[in-house]
Amino acid sequence: AQRSNLAGSAVLECTVGPEGRLVDCVAEAETPPGSGFAAAALAVAPAFRLPETSPSGAATSGRTVRFPVSWLNPPAS
C-alpha cells in the first residue's frame, strides 16, 4: 500500500485490558479489501491506551471497544 501511495482504513474491535491496554483485537473491516490495512492496524493496536476509568468513573477494563484506524497519504511536496 505504501509503495502504491494507497490510503485506506480498518475497523478493529478490542477488549480493554489492564492499564487501558487493548487486547484480543480482531479486524472487523478493511478498505480497500485485501490491502493489508487490517494487519497494519492489528500490529499497532498494542501501542494504544485508553483511560482506566470512563468520564463517569466506571472502570473500562473488560469493555469492548470498536474503532477505525485510517492511513492517509502525505500531501505532495
C-alpha positions as CSV (number, residue, x, y, z in Angstrom):
1,A,0.0,0.0,0.0
2,Q,2.8,2.4,0.9
3,R,4.7,1.8,-2.4
4,S,1.4,2.3,-4.3
5,N,0.7,5.5,-2.4
6,L,-2.6,3.9,-1.3
7,A,-4.7,5.3,1.6
8,G,-7.1,3.1,3.5
9,S,-8.6,2.1,6.8
10,A,-9.5,-0.8,9.0
11,V,-12.0,-1.2,11.9
12,L,-10.8,-3.0,15.0
13,E,-12.8,-4.5,17.9
14,C,-10.8,-5.0,21.1
15,T,-11.2,-5.6,24.7
16,V,-9.8,-3.1,27.2
17,G,-7.3,-4.9,29.4
18,P,-5.4,-3.9,32.5
19,E,-3.9,-0.4,32.5
20,G,-6.0,0.5,29.4
21,R,-4.1,-1.7,27.0
22,L,-6.1,-3.1,24.1
23,V,-6.2,-6.9,24.0
24,D,-7.8,-9.7,21.9
25,C,-8.2,-7.4,18.9
26,V,-9.8,-8.6,15.7
27,A,-10.2,-6.7,12.4
28,E,-13.9,-6.2,11.6
29,A,-13.4,-4.4,8.2
30,E,-10.7,-3.2,5.8
31,T,-10.8,-0.7,2.9
32,P,-9.8,-1.4,0.3
33,P,-10.2,-5.2,0.9
34,G,-7.0,-7.2,0.8
35,S,-4.8,-4.1,1.1
36,G,-3.1,-5.0,4.3
37,F,-4.5,-2.2,6.4
38,A,-6.2,-4.6,8.8
39,A,-2.9,-6.4,9.5
40,A,-1.2,-3.0,10.0
41,A,-4.0,-1.8,12.4
42,L,-3.6,-5.1,14.4
43,A,0.1,-4.6,14.6
44,V,-0.2,-1.1,16.1
45,A,-3.1,-1.7,18.4
46,P,-0.9,-2.8,21.4
47,A,0.6,0.7,21.4
48,F,-2.9,2.3,22.0
49,R,-4.1,3.0,25.6
50,L,-7.4,4.0,26.9
51,P,-8.2,5.7,30.3
52,E,-8.7,3.1,33.1
53,T,-11.9,4.9,34.0
54,S,-14.7,6.4,32.0
55,P,-15.8,10.0,32.5
56,S,-18.5,8.7,34.9
57,G,-15.8,7.0,37.0
58,A,-16.6,3.4,35.9
59,A,-13.8,1.0,35.2
60,T,-13.1,0.4,31.5
61,S,-11.2,-2.9,31.9
62,G,-13.2,-5.7,30.3
63,R,-15.2,-3.4,28.0
64,T,-15.3,-3.9,24.3
65,V,-14.4,-1.0,22.0
66,R,-14.7,-0.7,18.2
67,F,-12.8,2.0,16.4
68,P,-11.4,3.0,13.0
69,V,-7.8,3.3,12.1
70,S,-7.0,5.3,9.0
71,W,-3.9,5.8,6.9
72,L,-3.7,9.0,4.8
73,N,-1.2,9.8,2.1
74,P,1.0,12.8,2.9
75,P,0.4,15.8,0.7
76,A,2.6,16.0,-2.4
77,S,5.6,18.3,-1.9
